[in-house]
Amino acid sequence: MGGTDRKLTNIDAPSAHRDRLSSVDDDGKRVWVYPRKPKGRFYKWRSWFSYLLLALMFAGPFLTINGRPLLLLNIMERKFIIFGLAFWPQDSYIFVLATLTFIVGIILFTVIFGRLFCGWACPQTIFMEMVFRKIEYFIEGGPKKQRELKAQAWNLEKIIKRVSKHGIFWGISFIIGNTLLAYIIGIDELFEIITAPVVEHKTGFAVMVLFTSVFYFIYASFREQVCTLVCPYGRFQSVLLDDNSIVVAYDFVRGEERGLPTKAENKNKDLGDCIDCHQCVDVCPTGIDIRNGTQLECVNCTACIDACDDVMDKVKKPRGLIRYDSFNGISKGEKLGFNFRNVGYSVILLLLIGFFFFLLFTRSDVQTTILRSYGTMYQELGDNRYSNLYTVRVLNKTFDPIPLRFELLEPEGRLTSVGDQMIIEGQDKAEGAMFIELDQAQLTGTETKLTIGVYTEDRLLETVKTSFMGPRN
């Protein structure tokens, strides 16, 4: 049997689950959850999908595009590489738009499909249920044996099992932490930290230990409380889900009233298909009873579906007493349909995705700033001509050196760069200077707007706006 260590009390009324967490007792103390190992078609599909995601995650730091990391999020050096493209703080507007797109996507996805992401793709669920929990089952056995091991005195068997389990947990946490760190500093620098003496990389070693400790604490101790206490996603359900949202749900129309027909007290009752076997509760990793309806703790992991389907097969009743469905689908037999809110979110999401990719693919290879040199005035050249001195700062967002030239596009005038042609190395910055000369006929007062083209060979990379200072008319 699985479940929790909490005994049922008079507080466990039909609505008690709305007022308390299943993993907290009457005194507010933590109740350890001992779920039974799931088995069934959904668990098998989730396992294979999890293995795919895990393979992608652990392979990610080693994957490259044209010799560049697939993904690098170096916050310390403000250096970001996504799908082989370099991004800088100057591209923050793209990240802001990507964040908005992600949030709207989560809202839309949750409105229609509930917490499908939590059960199938969330890293917390994948690591807990598909890695650490399986190791725990292998070493300590099922829920009954885990309880017995906890209760027994310390002996050789308990020491071997506990040391083995937590040693493996620490080792896997070390791998997870270092993989995450590789996405931040790069696999080459991580390998250098690992292989070099600790005194040469004290900060890197400290971060490595910190990451490992955090993950070990989460998966060895904190566990499902990440979902119920820390993650805000479950709380979003109250405002995002409606009666048409697809969730893991118990068919109360078909299932009630619960009970075994073979029991004497149930012979004259009109029983539903639920035989009250408690299997759906025993396999739940957060310790809830799905028959009480949608709850904050439910991560839609489908373990209860597999358990219930197995029982239905044994009692020769149709599967699907617990299934993916909506409240209206169960109570009214309605099919999933699109309402105004779903359509509105979808349109907004498509517009944001389209605009995001537009900005991504039209992003300039360089970021150029051209400003009049600080503290300088215009110079009179004679023949009613004037000049201004400008400071040029250019950031090369690519990985290759770029030779640049500048051309005054509007108004008509003369642009002269100071020094040799500017060549900027990949992912580097450079500064230069230039003079711009205009006839008095081109001036529009003390501030004349200029448009300058930035070229590499004959290709226009971007246009830059600045101003020209002249005398008062």
N, C-alpha and C positions, 0 to 999 in steps of 0.2 A: 504494500500500500504506500501511496505517496501522501502529499499534502503538507500540512504544517504541524507544529507541536501544540498549537493552541487548542484548548478544549472548548466545546460549545457551551455557552452560558446563556442566561436569560436575555442577554443583549442581542443574541443572534435571531432577532425577529426578521420577518420578510424584508424589511427595508434597512436592516442594520448595515448592510454592505455600502450603503450610501453615506454613512456617517463615520466610517472608519476604514483603515487599510487592513487588508487580510493578513499582512505580515507584522502587525502590531497588536499586542495584547491589551487587556483592560487597564494595565498599569503604564501603558505607553512604551513597553520594552519590545525590543526586536524579537520576532518569532522566526526561527530558521525554517526555510521552505525546503522540503525533501520531495521533489517531484519524481514520479515514476518515469522511467525511460520511455519516450514515445516510440511508436512503430506504426507504419502504414504508408499509404501512397503519398500524402502530403509531406510527411517527414522525409521520405526518400527524395522527393523533388527538391525540398528545401535544402537537404544535405548536398546534393549535386550542385545546386545553384550557389550555395555557400562556398563550396570548394572552388568554383570558378572565380568568385569574387576574391577569395583569399589568395588564389594564384595570381590574379591581377595585382592585388595590393603588394604582395611580397616581391613580385617581379618588376613592379613599377620603377623603383630606383635604378634598375639595371637597363631599362628600356631607353633607347635614344632615337632621335630623329636627326639625321645628318650630323651625327656625333654630339648632339646636344640632348640633355635630359628631357624625357617626356614630360615630367612635372617637377618643378623646383620652386619652393616657396620660402626663399631665404629672407625672413623678416628682418634679421639683424642688419644685413647689408642692403636691404630694400631692393632685392634682385629676385625677379620672378620669371620663370620659364614655364609656359603652358603649351603643350603640344609642339614643343620645339621653338616657339616664338618667345622672344624676350619682352618682358613688360617692366615698366619703371613706375615710380610714384606719379609721374606725369600722366600715366594712363589710368589714374584712379577712377575716372569717370566710367571707364569700362567695367571696373570691378563693382562700382556702385550699381550700375545697370544689371550686371550679372547677379548681384545679391537680390535686387528687386525681382528679377525674373525667377530666381530660385524660390523666394518667399511666395510669390503668386502661384508658382508651380506646386509648391507644397499645399497651399490652400485649396487649389483646384483638385489636386489628387486626393486630399483628405475628404473634401466634400463628396466626391464620387466613390472612392474606394476605401475610406476610413484609414486605419493604420496598417495598410498592406506593407508599406515601407518598413515599419518597425519589425514585423514578423519575418520578412524575407531578405531585407538588404541592410538593416541597421548594423553597424559594426559591433555594437554592444551585444545585440542578440546573437549574431553570428559567432562571435568569440565565446560567449558564455555557453550557448546551447550546443554549438557544433564542435567546439574545441575543449574547453575546460570541463564542461559537464560530462562529456564522453570519457575524458581521462579519469574523472572522479568515479564514474560507473565502473570503469575497467579495474581500478585499484581497490575501491572500497565496496563495490557492489551496489545493489539497489537501495531504495529508501529504508527498508527494514534493517539491512546490514549496516547502513550508515548510522542509523540511530543506535544500534547495538554497539558499534565501534565507539561512538561518542560517549555512551554510558559506561563502558567497561573501564577498568583501571588500566593505568599505563603498564603495558608489558611489551615483549619483543614484537609481537604481531602489530600492535597499535603503533609503536615507534616506527617500524619499517614502513607501514602504510602511510602514516602521516608525513614522515620525512620524504618518502618517495613522491607523494602527491604534491607537497608544497615545493619540493626541489624542482619538479617538472614545471609547476606553475610559475616559479621564479624564472626558469630558463625560457619558457615561452614568452613571459612578460618582457624579458631582456630582448628577445628577438623582435617583438612588437614595438617596443620602445625605440630600438635602434632603426627599425624600418621607418618609423615616423620621423626620427631624427634625420634619416637619409633624405627624406623629402624636403627637409629644411636646409641642410648644409651641403647636400650632395654626397653621393656614395664614395667618391675619392677622399674627401676630407674625413668622412666617417671612418673609412678604413685606416686612414692615417692615425686617427685618435685611438682606434682599437689596438693597432700594432705598436705604436710608439710608447715610450715610458709615460707613466701617469703624470710625472712632474712637468712634462712638456705640454700637456693639455689638461690642466687642472679643471678649467671651466667646462670643457667638453666632456670630461669624465664625470663631473658633478651633474651635468644635465642628463647624461646617459643613465646614471644611477637614479636620478629623480624620475625620469620617464618610466624606468623599470619598476620602481617602487609604487608609482601611481597605478600602473596597470595591474600589478600584483595585488594591491589592496582592493581594486575594483572587482577582480574576478575571483579572488580567494575569500573575500569577506563582504564587500559592499553589495555586490551582485544585483539582484532585481531592484534594489533601492535606487539605482541609477535611473531606472525607468519611472518609478513611482514617486520619488522625492526630488530628484535633480532635473531630469529632462522635462521641459515645459510642454512638449508635444502632446502628452496625454491630456493636459489641461485645456489645450486648444480644441479638443473634441467637443466640449460643451457649446462652443460657438460655431464650429465648422460643420459638425455632423447634423444631418436632418433625417427625416423618416425615409428618405430615398437613398441614403448612403449605404454602400455595400460594406458590411462588417461580418466578423465571425459571430453568428447569432444562433440561439437556441429556438427551435420552433415550438413555442409555448402552446400554439393552437393544437398541434398534433401530439405534443408530449404530455400535457396536463390532463387529468390528475395523475401524479406519479405513484408508482407502486408496483410490486410483483403480484401478478394475478394468482399465483399459487399460494399466497398467504391467505389464511382463513379470514382475517379482518378485511381483505380486499375483494372477497367473492361477490358481494352485492354492489360494488362500486363501478362506475363507468370510467375505467382507467385509460389513460393515454399510452403512448408508446414508450415513454420514459419509465424504466424499471427502477429508477433511483439507485443505481449501482455505484454512483460516486466516482466512476472511472474518469470522467471529464475533469473532476476536481483534483484527483490524484496525479494527473499528468501536467497540470498547469504550473508553469515555472514561476508564476507570481502568486500562486495559492488562492485564486478566486474560484467562485462557482459561476460559470458562464450562464447558468440557468437563471441567474438573477438579472440578466440583461447586460447591456453595454456598460462597462466600468472603466474608470481611469486606469486601473492596473493592467487591463487586457492589451496585449501587444499584437493580437491577431496572429499568433504563431501557428495555429491550426492543430496543435497537439490534441486538443479536446475533440476536434473533428475526427481525427484518426481513431481515438479511443472509443468514441461513440459509434462510429461505423463498424468497428470490430465487434462491439456488443450487439448491434443491430443484426449483424450477420449471424451471430450465435443464437439469437432468439427468433431468427427468421422473419425479420421485419425490414422494411425498406431503409436504405441508408439515407443520410441527410437530415436526421433529427437535429443535429448541429451542423451548420453549413455556412457558406458565404451567401448572405442575403441581406435585404434591407428590412426595416420594421414594417413598412407597407407591403413588402413582398410576402412577409409571414402573416400579418394580420388581415390583409385584404387580397393577397394573391396577385399584387401588381408587379409588373415588370419594371426594370430600371429604365427611367426616361430622363431626358434633359429638360430642366426647367430654366427659368430666366437667369437665375444666379449662375448655374453651370455654364450657360452660353456666354454670359457676360465675362466670367473669369476666363473662359477659353479664348475669347476675342482679345482680351487684354494680354493674356499670356502669349498668344501668337504675335501680337504687335511688338511686345517687348523682345521676344526671341528674334524677330526679324530685324528690329532696330539694333539689337546687340551684335548680330552677325554683320550688319551693315557697318557699324563702327569698327568691328574687328578687322574686316577685310579692306576697309578704306583708311585704316590707320597709317600715318606716314612713317617711313623708316627713320626719320630724324625729327627731333624736337628743337626748333630754332627760336631764339629770343633775340630781337634786335632793338636796342634802346640807345637813345642819345647818351653820349658819355656824360657821366655825372659831373656837374660843376662847370660845363663848357657852354659857351654862347656860339651863335652863328658867326661865321667869318665872311667879310666882304672881299670879293676877289676882283672887283672892277668890272666894268661893262655890265653893271646891274646883275651880277651873278653872285650867289651866296652858297656857302657850303656848311655842312654840319658833320661832326665826327660821331661815329656810332660804335658801340661795343656789341660784338656778336658772340653769343653763346650757343653752342650746338651740342646736342646729345645724340649719339648714334645708337639706335635701339636694336640694330642688327648685330650679327656676329662677324661681319666682314668689314674691312676698311672701305670708307666711302670718300672719294674726292669730291669737293663741293666748289661750286661757283655761284655767284649772286648776280642778279640782274634786276634793275629798276624797271618795273612794269608800268606803274602809274605814279605821278605824271611823267612826262618826258623830261629826262635829265641825264646826269652822268654819275655812274657808281664806280668807285675805285677802291679795290681791296688793298689793305696794307700788308706787305710781306708776300711770301710765297703762297701758292694755292693751298687752301686748307684741306688737309686729309685727316679724317678722324678714324682711329682704329675701332674695331668692333667693340661694342659695349663700353664705349669711352666717351669722354667729354672733351671739348676744345673751345678755346676762346680766340677771337680775332678782332680786327678793327677795320672800318671802312669809312671812306668819305663819300658824301652824296652832294652833288652840285645841282642847283636849280636856277633858271632865269627868274627874274623878278615877275615876269608875266605869268609864271606857273604858280606863284604864291597866292594863297587864299586867306591872307591875314598872318597873324603871328604863328598859327599852327596849321600846317598843310599836311593832309593825310597822304601817306605813301604806301604803295604796295610793292613788295620785293619778292621776287621768285627765287627759290632755292633749287638749284639744279645739280644733278650728277651727270656729267657729259651733257646729253641733250634731253634728258628726262627730268621733268618738273616733279620735285618731291613734295613741295608745299609752298604756299604763299604766306607771307608774314606782313602784318599791318604795323606801321609805326608812324611817327609824325616828324615834320621838319619845322624847325624854328626859324623865323625870318623877322625882318623889321616891321614895325607898324606902318600901314599905308598912310 
